[in-house]
Structure formats: C-alpha cells, structure tokens
Amino acid sequence: MLPILKQYGLRRIRPQEHFNLLNSMIEDFLPEVSACVPVGRLDMYEDEQNLYVEAELPGFSRDQIKLTLEDGTLHLEADRAEGEDEAKQNYYIRERSFGKWYRTISLPVAVQQDEVAAGFENGVLKITLAKQQQKKSQQIEIK
C-alpha cells in the first residue's frame, strides 16, 4: 500500500479527478482490464468564449449516443446492443463489450443552455459549449 501512496499521494483531489485517478491505478496494476475498456476517455479545455469536451467512443455510431446538459452537468450516454447472431456464436475470445456506457461531467464554468454544438467523427464526440458571459461591473448611482 505504501508504494501506491508514494506514487499517488494523499493530496485532496477534485471530484472530476477521481475517475482519472482510479483509471490510472487500474492501468498500473491491471493492464489487461484497462485494455478491455477503451471507451470514455475525454479531454476538457477552454478558450475565452467556449468550453470544449472531446470523448473517445470507438465502435459507437452517432444514433447510439445521447447527450444531455442539465444544471451545469453534462451527461454522456452510449448504448450498443448485442446482435442476435453474436449471442449465438461459440466464441474462443470475447473482448468487445456491449451494453450501456454512461459518464457525468460537472462543468467548471457556467454555459449557455441554448448554445451547444456537438459533432461525431471517427469515434470521437466533440462538444462545444458557449460560456455565459460575465457581466462587467457597473457603477450604480446612489440617490
């Protein structure tokens, strides 16, 4: 246990870092498990106007993905059903996964609900969320 604490430390981490920390620990100690779950890795970054989220969803099609924005939280959901022919096969190796994948992301900044764009190409979901513009300070006249 001590080598784990030295490597990952006892610092306080933000809630969105929990998944990344757990994922990296799994990769370090059980690489064969992490190799079977390549879905859902994401990047989140921003510029002055927008917040961007890019998620890897290999093997899914556009119509299998559902994206919802609610109260500053982005919900990603993908569902891949197993075909009847695949269920009847006599497999020697079965590493491809089927079923539902779900991820919830708390957004670090306020965004405009009606200014969201999403595209899906080559297994990567790209989401652009327009930031809410901060009101500039104004002087108030005292009567």
C-alpha positions as CSV (number, residue, x, y, z in Angstrom):
1,M,0.0,0.0,0.0
2,L,2.9,2.4,0.7
3,P,4.2,2.4,-2.9
4,I,0.7,3.4,-4.0
5,L,0.6,6.3,-1.5
6,K,4.0,7.5,-2.6
7,Q,3.1,7.4,-6.3
8,Y,-0.4,8.9,-6.0
9,G,0.0,10.8,-2.7
10,L,-2.5,11.8,-0.1
11,R,-3.5,15.2,-1.6
12,R,-7.1,16.3,-1.7
13,I,-8.4,15.8,-5.3
14,R,-11.4,17.3,-7.0
15,P,-14.4,15.1,-7.8
16,Q,-13.7,15.0,-11.5
17,E,-10.2,13.7,-10.8
18,H,-11.5,10.6,-9.1
19,F,-12.2,8.8,-12.3
20,N,-8.8,9.7,-13.8
21,L,-7.0,8.6,-10.6
22,L,-8.9,5.3,-10.5
23,N,-8.3,4.7,-14.2
24,S,-4.6,5.3,-13.9
25,M,-4.4,2.9,-10.9
26,I,-6.2,0.2,-12.8
27,E,-3.8,0.7,-15.8
28,D,-0.8,0.4,-13.5
29,F,-1.9,-2.8,-11.6
30,L,-4.3,-4.5,-14.0
31,P,-3.3,-3.5,-17.6
32,E,-5.3,-6.3,-19.1
33,V,-8.5,-4.9,-17.5
34,S,-7.9,-1.3,-18.8
35,A,-7.2,-2.7,-22.3
36,C,-10.7,-4.1,-22.4
37,V,-12.3,-0.8,-21.5
38,P,-11.0,1.8,-24.0
39,V,-14.3,3.8,-24.0
40,G,-15.0,7.1,-22.5
41,R,-11.6,8.8,-22.2
42,L,-12.1,12.5,-22.5
43,D,-10.4,15.9,-22.7
44,M,-12.0,19.1,-21.5
45,Y,-10.4,22.5,-22.3
46,E,-11.5,26.1,-22.8
47,D,-10.8,29.4,-24.6
48,E,-12.3,32.8,-23.9
49,Q,-15.7,32.0,-25.5
50,N,-16.2,28.3,-25.2
51,L,-15.7,25.2,-23.2
52,Y,-14.8,22.0,-25.2
53,V,-15.3,18.4,-24.4
54,E,-13.9,15.6,-26.6
55,A,-14.8,12.0,-25.7
56,E,-13.5,8.8,-27.3
57,L,-16.4,6.5,-28.2
58,P,-14.9,3.9,-30.6
59,G,-17.3,1.4,-32.0
60,F,-20.4,3.5,-31.4
61,S,-22.5,5.2,-34.1
62,R,-24.0,8.7,-33.9
63,D,-27.5,7.3,-33.3
64,Q,-26.3,5.2,-30.3
65,I,-25.1,8.3,-28.4
66,K,-27.3,10.6,-26.2
67,L,-26.0,13.9,-24.9
68,T,-27.9,15.9,-22.2
69,L,-27.0,19.2,-20.4
70,E,-28.8,19.9,-17.2
71,D,-27.9,22.3,-14.3
72,G,-24.2,22.7,-15.2
73,T,-23.8,18.9,-15.6
74,L,-23.1,17.2,-18.9
75,H,-24.5,13.6,-19.3
76,L,-23.0,11.3,-21.9
77,E,-24.7,8.0,-22.6
78,A,-24.0,5.4,-25.3
79,D,-25.7,2.1,-25.8
80,R,-24.5,-0.7,-28.0
81,A,-26.8,-3.7,-28.2
82,E,-25.5,-7.2,-28.9
83,G,-26.9,-8.6,-32.1
84,E,-28.8,-11.9,-32.2
85,D,-26.2,-13.5,-34.4
86,E,-23.4,-12.5,-32.0
87,A,-25.2,-14.0,-29.0
88,K,-25.4,-17.4,-30.7
89,Q,-21.7,-17.7,-31.6
90,N,-19.3,-20.1,-29.9
91,Y,-16.5,-17.6,-29.1
92,Y,-12.9,-18.5,-28.2
93,I,-12.1,-14.9,-27.3
94,R,-14.6,-12.2,-26.5
95,E,-13.1,-8.8,-25.7
96,R,-15.6,-6.5,-27.4
97,S,-18.1,-5.1,-25.0
98,F,-21.8,-4.5,-25.4
99,G,-24.3,-2.6,-23.3
100,K,-24.7,0.9,-21.8
101,W,-21.9,3.3,-21.1
102,Y,-22.6,6.4,-19.0
103,R,-20.5,9.4,-17.9
104,T,-21.5,12.5,-15.9
105,I,-19.2,15.6,-16.0
106,S,-19.6,18.6,-13.8
107,L,-18.8,21.7,-15.9
108,P,-16.2,24.0,-14.3
109,V,-17.9,27.2,-15.7
110,A,-21.4,28.3,-16.4
111,V,-22.5,27.7,-20.0
112,Q,-25.4,28.8,-22.1
113,Q,-28.0,26.0,-22.4
114,D,-29.1,27.0,-25.9
115,E,-25.6,27.4,-27.3
116,V,-24.3,23.8,-27.5
117,A,-23.0,22.1,-30.6
118,A,-21.9,18.5,-31.0
119,G,-20.3,16.5,-33.7
120,F,-19.2,12.9,-34.0
121,E,-16.4,11.8,-36.4
122,N,-14.0,8.8,-36.3
123,G,-15.2,7.6,-32.9
124,V,-14.6,11.0,-31.2
125,L,-17.5,13.1,-29.9
126,K,-16.7,16.8,-29.9
127,I,-18.9,19.1,-27.9
128,T,-18.7,22.9,-27.9
129,L,-20.4,24.8,-25.1
130,A,-20.6,28.6,-25.2
131,K,-19.7,30.1,-21.9
132,Q,-22.0,32.5,-20.2
133,Q,-20.6,36.0,-20.5
134,Q,-19.7,37.5,-17.1
135,K,-21.4,40.8,-16.5
136,K,-18.9,43.7,-16.3
137,S,-19.1,45.8,-13.2
138,Q,-21.1,49.0,-13.5
139,Q,-21.3,52.0,-11.3
140,I,-24.6,52.4,-9.5
141,E,-25.9,55.9,-8.8
142,I,-26.9,56.5,-5.2
143,K,-30.0,58.6,-4.7
